[in-house]
């Protein structure tokens, strides 16, 4: 190869390298722009500031940030606040509900760690908090975590227990029924059918505004061994409040916290 041919080859390779670098740079910039746009569109803090008074929104957002810092599922708290705001619940009641649910999450996480000895998934913490909201105590949550098969997610089982107690079944009976099914390697669908097989002693679950049945939760949380699957609260697209901030007019009664 003569000098002219060598020079042409070098120029050709250099141009090809430059084009390749430019294409890579453009791809990176497009991906970054897309990620930023998606993040802005889905930013719950922005949506909370739109539907809550400024002072309430600031405190709710701070409480959710603190929950995340303690490895609690903050997204569930955001969805809870947005759901209540969309229903026109009084802002003060929303703030109280978020504070109380965050505390239940802390207690549920501690109970799960105590029973299983490992870090629980976000949906398990959320399910444990919901069970506690419906009357199941921390000792029962810890007992379930201790005795259930260790390779099994506790999210759906805990939501089923909460659903049963909400219908009037005692916490002990609900937990034992679910634990028996888990020991027999029942599927989540089998657990969800417990509601139709166990007769409640009363109808204390009537009028529940913000809970989920075990079936509803199970259908949105498969596979069962996922870390943080779909959101246990309402979908990410929870309707806003028509772009209006809650102002205390025409509010519904405070939610069950």
C-alpha positions as CSV (number, residue, x, y, z in Angstrom):
1,X,0.0,0.0,0.0
2,X,1.5,3.4,-1.0
3,X,1.4,6.6,1.0
4,X,-1.7,8.0,-0.8
5,X,-3.6,4.8,-0.1
6,X,-2.6,4.8,3.6
7,X,-3.7,8.5,3.9
8,X,-7.1,7.8,2.3
9,X,-7.6,4.8,4.6
10,X,-6.8,6.8,7.7
11,X,-9.1,9.6,6.7
12,X,-11.9,7.1,6.0
13,X,-11.5,5.4,9.3
14,X,-11.4,8.8,11.1
15,X,-14.6,9.9,9.5
16,X,-16.3,6.6,10.3
17,X,-15.3,7.0,14.0
18,X,-16.6,10.5,14.1
19,X,-19.9,9.5,12.6
20,X,-20.2,6.6,15.1
21,X,-19.4,9.0,18.0
22,X,-22.0,11.5,16.9
23,X,-24.7,8.8,16.6
24,X,-23.9,7.6,20.1
25,X,-24.0,11.1,21.5
26,X,-27.3,11.8,19.8
27,X,-28.8,8.5,21.2
28,X,-27.6,9.4,24.8
29,X,-29.1,12.9,24.5
30,X,-32.4,11.6,23.3
31,X,-32.6,9.0,26.0
32,X,-31.8,11.6,28.7
33,X,-34.4,14.0,27.3
34,X,-37.0,11.2,27.3
35,X,-36.2,10.2,30.9
36,X,-36.5,13.8,32.0
37,X,-39.8,14.3,30.3
38,X,-41.2,11.1,31.8
39,X,-39.9,12.1,35.2
40,X,-41.5,15.5,35.0
41,X,-44.8,14.1,33.8
42,X,-45.0,11.6,36.6
43,X,-43.6,13.7,39.4
44,X,-46.1,13.2,42.3
45,X,-44.7,16.1,44.3
46,X,-45.9,18.5,41.5
47,X,-49.3,16.9,41.4
48,X,-49.6,17.1,45.2
49,X,-48.8,20.8,45.1
50,X,-51.5,21.2,42.5
51,X,-54.3,19.6,44.5
52,X,-53.4,20.5,48.1
53,X,-52.9,23.9,49.9
54,X,-49.3,24.9,49.8
55,X,-48.6,24.4,53.5
56,X,-50.3,21.0,53.6
57,X,-48.6,19.9,50.4
58,X,-45.2,20.8,51.9
59,X,-45.8,18.8,55.0
60,X,-47.2,15.8,53.2
61,X,-44.3,15.8,50.7
62,X,-41.8,16.0,53.6
63,X,-43.4,13.1,55.4
64,X,-43.3,11.0,52.3
65,X,-39.6,11.9,51.8
66,X,-38.9,10.8,55.4
67,X,-40.8,7.6,54.8
68,X,-38.6,6.9,51.7
69,X,-35.5,7.6,53.7
70,X,-36.6,4.9,56.1
71,X,-37.0,2.4,53.2
72,X,-40.8,2.6,53.2
73,X,-42.9,2.6,50.0
74,X,-43.4,6.4,49.5
75,X,-45.2,5.9,46.2
76,X,-48.1,4.2,48.0
77,X,-48.4,7.3,50.3
78,X,-48.3,9.6,47.3
79,X,-51.1,7.6,45.6
80,X,-53.1,7.6,48.9
81,X,-52.9,11.4,49.1
82,X,-53.8,11.9,45.5
83,X,-56.7,9.5,45.7
84,X,-58.2,11.3,48.7
85,X,-57.6,14.7,47.1
86,X,-59.4,13.5,43.9
87,X,-62.4,12.5,46.1
88,X,-62.5,16.0,47.7
89,X,-61.4,14.9,51.2
90,X,-60.5,17.7,53.5
91,X,-56.7,18.5,53.3
92,X,-56.2,18.3,57.0
93,X,-57.7,14.8,56.9
94,X,-55.4,13.8,54.1
95,X,-52.4,15.0,56.0
96,X,-53.5,13.0,59.1
97,X,-54.2,9.9,57.0
98,X,-50.7,10.1,55.5
99,X,-49.0,10.5,58.8
100,X,-50.9,7.6,60.3
101,X,-50.4,5.3,57.4
102,X,-46.7,6.1,57.4
103,X,-46.5,5.1,61.1
104,X,-48.3,1.9,60.3
105,X,-45.8,1.2,57.6
106,X,-43.0,1.7,60.0
107,X,-44.6,-0.8,62.4
108,X,-45.4,-3.3,59.7
109,X,-41.8,-3.2,58.4
110,X,-40.5,-3.8,62.0
111,X,-42.9,-6.7,62.4
112,X,-41.9,-8.3,59.1
113,X,-38.2,-8.0,59.8
114,X,-38.8,-9.4,63.3
115,X,-40.7,-12.4,61.9
116,X,-38.7,-13.2,58.8
117,X,-35.3,-11.7,59.6
118,X,-34.9,-10.2,56.2
119,X,-35.7,-6.9,54.4
120,X,-39.4,-6.9,53.3
121,X,-40.4,-5.7,49.9
122,X,-42.4,-2.5,49.5
123,X,-45.7,-4.2,48.7
124,X,-45.3,-6.4,51.8
125,X,-44.8,-3.4,54.0
126,X,-47.9,-1.7,52.4
127,X,-50.0,-4.9,52.8
128,X,-48.9,-5.2,56.4
129,X,-49.9,-1.5,57.1
130,X,-53.3,-2.1,55.5
131,X,-53.8,-5.2,57.7
132,X,-52.9,-3.1,60.7
133,X,-55.3,-0.4,59.6
134,X,-58.1,-3.0,59.7
135,X,-57.3,-4.3,63.1
136,X,-54.4,-6.9,62.8
137,X,-51.7,-6.2,65.3
138,X,-48.0,-6.3,64.8
139,X,-47.6,-9.6,66.6
140,X,-49.9,-11.3,64.1
141,X,-47.9,-9.8,61.2
142,X,-44.7,-11.0,62.7
143,X,-46.1,-14.5,63.3
144,X,-47.2,-14.8,59.7
145,X,-43.8,-13.7,58.5
146,X,-42.1,-16.2,60.8
147,X,-44.3,-19.2,59.9
148,X,-45.0,-18.7,56.2
149,X,-42.8,-20.4,53.6
150,X,-39.7,-18.2,53.3
151,X,-39.7,-18.2,49.5
152,X,-43.3,-16.7,49.4
153,X,-44.2,-13.1,49.1
154,X,-46.4,-12.0,52.0
155,X,-48.1,-9.1,50.1
156,X,-51.2,-10.9,48.9
157,X,-51.5,-13.0,52.1
158,X,-51.5,-9.9,54.3
159,X,-54.0,-8.1,52.1
160,X,-56.3,-11.1,52.3
161,X,-56.0,-11.2,56.1
162,X,-56.8,-7.5,56.2
163,X,-59.8,-8.0,53.9
164,X,-61.1,-10.9,56.0
165,X,-60.9,-9.0,59.3
166,X,-62.6,-6.0,57.6
167,X,-65.5,-8.3,56.9
168,X,-65.8,-9.4,60.5
169,X,-63.5,-12.4,60.7
170,X,-61.3,-12.4,63.7
171,X,-57.7,-11.7,63.1
172,X,-56.6,-15.0,64.6
173,X,-59.0,-16.9,62.4
174,X,-58.0,-15.0,59.3
175,X,-54.3,-15.5,59.9
176,X,-54.7,-19.2,60.6
177,X,-56.8,-19.7,57.5
178,X,-54.2,-17.9,55.3
179,X,-51.3,-19.6,57.0
180,X,-52.9,-23.1,56.4
181,X,-53.2,-22.2,52.7
182,X,-49.6,-21.0,52.5
183,X,-48.3,-24.1,54.2
184,X,-50.2,-26.1,51.6
185,X,-48.5,-24.1,48.9
186,X,-51.8,-22.4,47.7
187,X,-51.5,-19.9,45.0
188,X,-52.5,-16.2,45.4
189,X,-55.7,-17.0,43.5
190,X,-56.5,-19.7,46.1
191,X,-55.9,-17.2,48.9
192,X,-58.2,-14.7,47.3
193,X,-61.0,-17.2,47.3
194,X,-61.0,-17.4,51.1
195,X,-63.3,-14.4,51.2
196,X,-66.1,-16.5,49.8
197,X,-65.4,-19.5,51.9
198,X,-65.2,-17.9,55.4
199,X,-68.4,-16.5,56.8
200,X,-67.9,-13.2,58.7
201,X,-69.6,-12.7,62.0
202,X,-70.7,-9.2,61.1
203,X,-70.4,-6.7,58.3
204,X,-67.9,-4.3,59.8
205,X,-66.3,-3.8,56.4
206,X,-69.2,-1.9,54.9
207,X,-68.5,1.6,53.7
208,X,-64.7,1.1,53.4
209,X,-63.6,4.0,51.2
210,X,-59.9,3.3,50.6
211,X,-59.2,-0.4,51.1
212,X,-58.6,-3.1,48.6
213,X,-59.8,-6.7,48.7
214,X,-57.3,-9.5,48.5
215,X,-58.4,-10.3,45.0
216,X,-58.0,-6.7,43.8
217,X,-54.5,-6.5,45.3
218,X,-53.6,-9.9,43.9
219,X,-54.6,-9.1,40.4
220,X,-52.4,-6.0,40.4
221,X,-49.4,-7.6,42.2
222,X,-48.3,-10.6,40.2
223,X,-45.9,-12.3,40.1
224,X,-46.0,-13.0,43.8
225,X,-42.2,-13.0,44.2
226,X,-41.6,-9.6,42.7
227,X,-39.8,-7.0,44.8
228,X,-42.0,-3.9,44.2
229,X,-44.5,-4.8,41.6
230,X,-47.3,-2.7,40.6
231,X,-48.4,-0.1,42.9
232,X,-50.7,-1.3,45.7
233,X,-52.5,2.0,45.7
234,X,-54.5,3.4,42.9
235,X,-52.8,3.4,39.4
236,X,-50.3,6.1,38.6
237,X,-53.0,7.8,36.5
238,X,-55.3,8.6,39.5
239,X,-57.5,11.4,38.2
240,X,-56.6,14.8,39.6
241,X,-59.0,17.2,41.2
242,X,-59.8,19.0,38.0
243,X,-56.6,21.1,38.4
244,X,-58.2,22.7,41.5
245,X,-56.8,22.7,45.0
246,X,-58.8,21.2,47.8
247,X,-60.2,24.2,49.7
248,X,-62.4,22.6,52.3
249,X,-65.7,23.3,50.5
250,X,-68.1,20.4,50.0
251,X,-65.6,17.9,51.4
252,X,-66.6,14.4,52.1
253,X,-66.2,13.0,55.7
254,X,-62.7,12.1,56.7
255,X,-61.4,8.8,55.3
256,X,-60.9,5.7,57.4
257,X,-57.2,6.1,58.2
